[in-house]
Amino acid sequence: MCQLLTCPYKLDMIFAACHALHIKPRRGMAKTNHYGARVSQRGIREATVELAQQHGIPHGDKLVLGRKQILAVLEALDRERKELIRAMDKGGVIVVECGGALVTAYDFDSFNRY
């Protein structure tokens, strides 16, 4: 049985867990000396490597993050940012789901017992 959570800290924990599932970097991978030397020589930042791991297209053992992939990711981020700004302008939104079905949705400020 699904029920709306009544504690704000529980909502924060759920939001954090969902955010963690959305971004899946491979931070725990071992790094060879060769990798460290080449990344340093070529001026490639660790954050750029993580972006390639997240958004790159696999080609054998390689992950390719080219201009087309970067533009596609930037366009998706622009769309997501636009929707987030709309949600922020409304003061936030609460969506209730149960058993894989959307039950209802309402503005964050319209119902004080969340």
C-alpha positions in Angstrom: 0.0 0.0 0.0 1.4 3.4 -1.0 1.1 6.4 1.2 2.3 10.0 1.0 5.3 10.5 3.2 4.7 12.9 6.1 8.3 13.8 7.0 10.2 16.4 4.9 13.5 14.7 5.6 12.2 11.5 4.1 11.3 13.4 0.9 14.9 14.8 0.9 16.3 11.3 1.2 14.1 10.1 -1.7 15.1 13.0 -3.9 18.8 12.4 -3.2 18.4 8.7 -4.0 16.7 9.5 -7.3 19.4 12.0 -8.2 22.1 9.5 -7.4 20.4 7.0 -9.8 20.2 9.6 -12.6 24.0 10.2 -12.6 26.1 7.0 -12.8 29.8 8.0 -12.9 32.4 5.2 -12.8 34.4 6.7 -10.0 35.7 3.5 -8.5 37.7 2.5 -11.6 41.4 1.8 -11.1 43.7 4.3 -12.9 47.0 3.1 -14.5 50.2 5.1 -14.4 49.9 5.4 -18.2 46.5 7.0 -17.8 47.7 9.5 -15.2 50.7 10.5 -17.3 48.7 10.9 -20.6 45.8 12.8 -19.0 48.3 15.2 -17.3 50.3 15.7 -20.6 47.2 16.3 -22.6 45.5 18.6 -20.1 42.4 16.5 -19.9 40.4 17.2 -16.7 39.0 14.4 -14.6 35.5 15.9 -15.0 35.8 15.6 -18.8 36.7 11.9 -18.4 33.7 11.4 -16.2 31.5 13.1 -18.9 32.9 10.7 -21.5 32.1 7.8 -19.2 28.5 9.1 -18.7 27.6 10.2 -22.2 30.1 8.7 -24.5 29.3 6.1 -27.2 31.1 2.8 -26.7 33.3 1.6 -29.5 35.0 -1.6 -28.2 37.0 -0.6 -25.1 36.7 3.1 -26.0 34.1 5.7 -25.0 33.8 8.4 -27.6 32.4 11.8 -26.7 32.5 13.8 -29.9 30.9 17.1 -30.8 27.6 15.5 -31.8 27.2 13.8 -28.5 28.2 16.9 -26.6 25.7 19.0 -28.5 22.9 16.4 -27.9 23.7 16.4 -24.1 23.8 20.2 -24.0 20.4 20.4 -25.8 18.9 17.9 -23.3 20.3 19.8 -20.4 18.8 23.1 -21.8 15.4 21.4 -22.1 15.7 20.0 -18.5 16.8 23.4 -17.2 13.8 25.1 -18.9 11.4 22.6 -17.3 13.1 23.0 -13.9 12.8 26.8 -14.1 9.1 26.4 -14.9 8.7 24.1 -11.9 10.6 26.6 -9.7 8.3 29.4 -10.9 5.3 27.3 -9.6 7.0 26.8 -6.3 7.7 23.2 -6.9 5.5 20.2 -7.6 4.6 17.0 -5.8 3.8 13.8 -7.7 2.2 10.8 -6.1 2.8 7.4 -7.6 1.8 4.0 -6.5 2.5 0.6 -8.0 4.1 2.1 -11.1 1.1 4.4 -11.8 0.8 8.1 -11.4 -2.0 8.9 -8.9 -2.0 12.7 -8.7 0.2 15.8 -8.9 -0.2 19.2 -7.3 1.8 22.4 -6.6 4.2 22.2 -3.7 2.7 25.1 -1.9 -1.0 24.0 -2.3 -0.9 21.2 0.3 0.9 21.8 3.6 0.9 18.2 5.0 3.6 16.6 2.9 
